[in-house]
Amino acid sequence: MFKGAILFFALSILFLGFTSKTISRLSSPLLTSPTEVLSEPLLADTPKVEKEIEQIGISEVILDDGQKEKTVEEEEPLPLPDLAITDISLNSKKRVTVTISNIGNSPLPMELGSLKIFVEGQIKESDRLDRLFNQSFLQPNENITFTSSLTIRGRREVQAYVETSQEMRELNIENNHLENILEGLPTGPDIIVQDLDLTEDFDLYVILSNVGGIDLRKGVPFRVRVFVNGLKVSDFDHFIPEGLKANFGNCYTIDPPHRIGIGGTAKVKVSISPKLHSDDVYLGNNSLERTFAIFPFQMTPQGIQEFSFFVPPPRAKENGQNEKIKAEVRWEGEESSFLISFSGQEQVNSFQPISDHSPLKVEFPVRLEEAQSESQWKVSVANLMGKKVEGYLIIQHP
């Protein structure tokens, strides 16, 4: 019995020691468990803890045992569009095409961007995206292709760049431009009908030029055809006795063998074609169509007259140049002075009075981005002299 009491006493001591070590180990701050982090001692100052948790962006997660755990929230990025120029190439007619894509995750507002096309570092075309593509937004993962009026001849460096306003936010602006070396039409003479005009007797004559990269030799024959209001009025062969220099180096005037008088309002079209293909490497720009409007007037001393006409939306020229409106005032009397002013889709400042011999000629370009539909133009002509004057106003437009 004595031995049994001793054994019981020893076991009691051993059990109490084990319990003491366990309690000590569990109370150690280095061995706390996730559930003990939110035990009563820690939650004693709950408002302060919750405030600090809120400041560092921690949310609550309910554990299996009903207790709450705090985890750091991940902020999701805002959805934004991402405009990218994904291709610059040439179509079958060797015209520049540009493909624009939205590789972001939000619609792209087209009105906030403008496409600019450069050839060898010189800007050739520029317009707003919503006008070029006739839509307000480009949806995510959508792409569209624009075919410009630029025809490439020879090997050229072409760059496309979309300029965006400060209102547009996108994921990456580094992909808003792209450049490429494009192989266009073969180099050689490229003859165009550069302009049409009227003699003093209102007879038509034609002005040619060479936009190609090689001079046109002397004595080259061309066939010339003239149409007035849709009817062919002249068809003849013409030998060009002098060379035409490359890159608009000079001009050459052709007078039709039979007079072609122009009066009233007339739509005139002139086309040319070479006898040998090597004398004109590109036939796509061998015609020009213009509308003439001739207004006679009798102007009293210090009198003013206003004339109006309608201009259809112009087509972009293949060399990237803008169409133009030309006005010419012809009158009798070398000492007479006239004032001419324009108003139309864009306002043009009045010209200062000119004391010069007749005729008075004025011209200015019509930008494509400002002429999307037919527009009415007005021309005011003022006689600044103290005597009656008779004359003509000649308008020429696309």
Sequence and secondary structure as in RCSB ss.txt:
>XXXX:A:sequence
MFKGAILFFALSILFLGFTSKTISRLSSPLLTSPTEVLSEPLLADTPKVEKEIEQIGISEVILDDGQKEKTVEEE
EPLPLPDLAITDISLNSKKRVTVTISNIGNSPLPMELGSLKIFVEGQIKESDRLDRLFNQSFLQPNENITFTSSL
TIRGRREVQAYVETSQEMRELNIENNHLENILEGLPTGPDIIVQDLDLTEDFDLYVILSNVGGIDLRKGVPFRVR
VFVNGLKVSDFDHFIPEGLKANFGNCYTIDPPHRIGIGGTAKVKVSISPKLHSDDVYLGNNSLERTFAIFPFQMT
PQGIQEFSFFVPPPRAKENGQNEKIKAEVRWEGEESSFLISFSGQEQVNSFQPISDHSPLKVEFPVRLEEAQSES
QWKVSVANLMGKKVEGYLIIQHP
>XXXX:A:secstr
 HHHHHHHHHHHHHHHHHHHHHHHHHT GGG  HHHHTSHHHHTTHHHHHHHHHHTTEEEEE TTS EEEEE   
       EEEEEEEE TT EEEEEEEE SSS EEGGGEEEEEEETTEEEEEEEHHHHH  SEE TT EEEEEEEE
E BSEEEEEEEEEE TT   S STTSEEEEEEE B  S  EEEEEEEE TT BEEEEEEE SSS B TTEEEEEE
EEETTEEEEEEEEEE S B TTTT EEEE  SS  B  SEEEEEEEEEESSGGG S  TT EEEEEEEEEEEEE 
TT EEEEEEEE      TTS  EEEEEEEEES TT EEEEEEESSS B     EE  S EEEEEEE GGG SS E
EEEEEEEE SSS EEEEEEEEE 
